[in-house]
Amino acid sequence: MTNLSKPQTKLELLALFGKSRDEELDLDQTELLNDLLISDSSIRGLYRGFIAIESGLEEIAKIQISKSAPTNNDMSIIEDTIVEIPVAESSDPAVRKNKK
């Protein structure tokens, strides 16, 4: 079970980010997320990446819902969003293993 009161892994952080996106955080979780984002630049980077991916996916969903071909402007918005995803070396062994 994921412990959102004190995340120990990236998956637990992502679950916390998701609850934030879905506006499902309680007051303690909101304070925890704020403290984590203020105190840890790597968590801020992960959060920015999470939000950038979410934004890109929302843009793609809007295009699909409209059932029209994406315009150059649509694709530019998505590309600009993806470019903003921070990429850094990971200390997570699972991520390093997949890079080999």
C-alpha positions in Angstrom: 0.0 0.0 0.0 1.2 3.5 -0.8 2.1 5.6 2.1 1.2 9.1 1.0 1.8 10.6 4.4 5.5 10.1 3.9 6.5 9.1 0.4 9.6 6.9 0.2 9.8 6.1 -3.5 9.2 7.9 -6.8 6.0 5.9 -7.3 4.7 7.2 -4.0 5.7 10.7 -5.0 3.9 10.3 -8.3 0.8 9.1 -6.4 1.0 12.3 -4.3 1.4 14.4 -7.4 -1.6 12.6 -9.0 -3.7 13.3 -5.9 -2.7 16.9 -6.2 -3.7 17.1 -9.8 -7.1 15.5 -9.0 -7.6 17.8 -6.0 -7.8 14.9 -3.6 -5.1 15.9 -1.1 -6.1 16.5 2.5 -4.5 19.3 4.5 -1.6 17.2 5.8 -0.7 15.9 2.3 -0.9 19.4 0.9 1.5 20.6 3.5 3.8 17.7 2.9 3.9 18.2 -0.8 4.6 21.9 -0.3 7.4 21.1 2.1 8.9 18.6 -0.3 8.7 20.9 -3.3 10.3 23.8 -1.3 13.1 21.7 0.2 14.2 19.3 -2.6 15.1 20.4 -6.1 15.0 16.9 -7.5 11.4 16.5 -6.3 10.6 19.9 -7.9 12.1 18.6 -11.2 10.1 15.4 -11.0 6.9 17.4 -10.3 7.6 19.7 -13.3 8.0 16.6 -15.5 4.8 15.1 -14.1 2.9 18.3 -14.8 4.4 18.7 -18.3 3.5 15.2 -19.3 0.0 15.6 -17.9 -0.4 18.9 -19.9 0.8 17.2 -23.1 -1.6 14.3 -22.6 -4.5 16.8 -22.0 -3.7 18.6 -25.3 -3.6 15.3 -27.2 -7.0 14.3 -25.6 -8.5 17.6 -26.7 -7.3 17.0 -30.3 -8.8 13.4 -30.2 -12.1 14.6 -28.8 -12.5 17.2 -31.5 -11.9 14.4 -34.0 -10.0 16.7 -36.3 -6.4 16.4 -37.5 -4.0 18.2 -35.3 -2.9 21.6 -36.6 0.6 22.8 -36.6 -0.3 25.0 -33.6 -1.6 22.0 -31.7 1.6 20.1 -32.3 3.7 23.2 -31.4 1.9 23.3 -28.0 2.5 19.6 -27.4 6.2 19.9 -28.5 6.7 23.0 -26.3 5.3 21.1 -23.3 7.5 18.0 -23.9 10.6 20.2 -24.3 10.0 21.5 -20.7 10.2 18.0 -19.2 13.4 18.1 -17.1 15.8 15.3 -17.8 18.5 14.4 -15.3 20.6 11.5 -14.4 18.7 9.2 -12.0 20.0 7.7 -8.8 17.2 5.1 -9.1 18.9 1.7 -9.9 15.8 0.6 -12.0 16.1 3.7 -14.2 19.9 3.2 -14.7 19.4 -0.5 -15.5 17.0 0.4 -18.3 19.5 2.8 -19.9 22.1 0.1 -20.5 
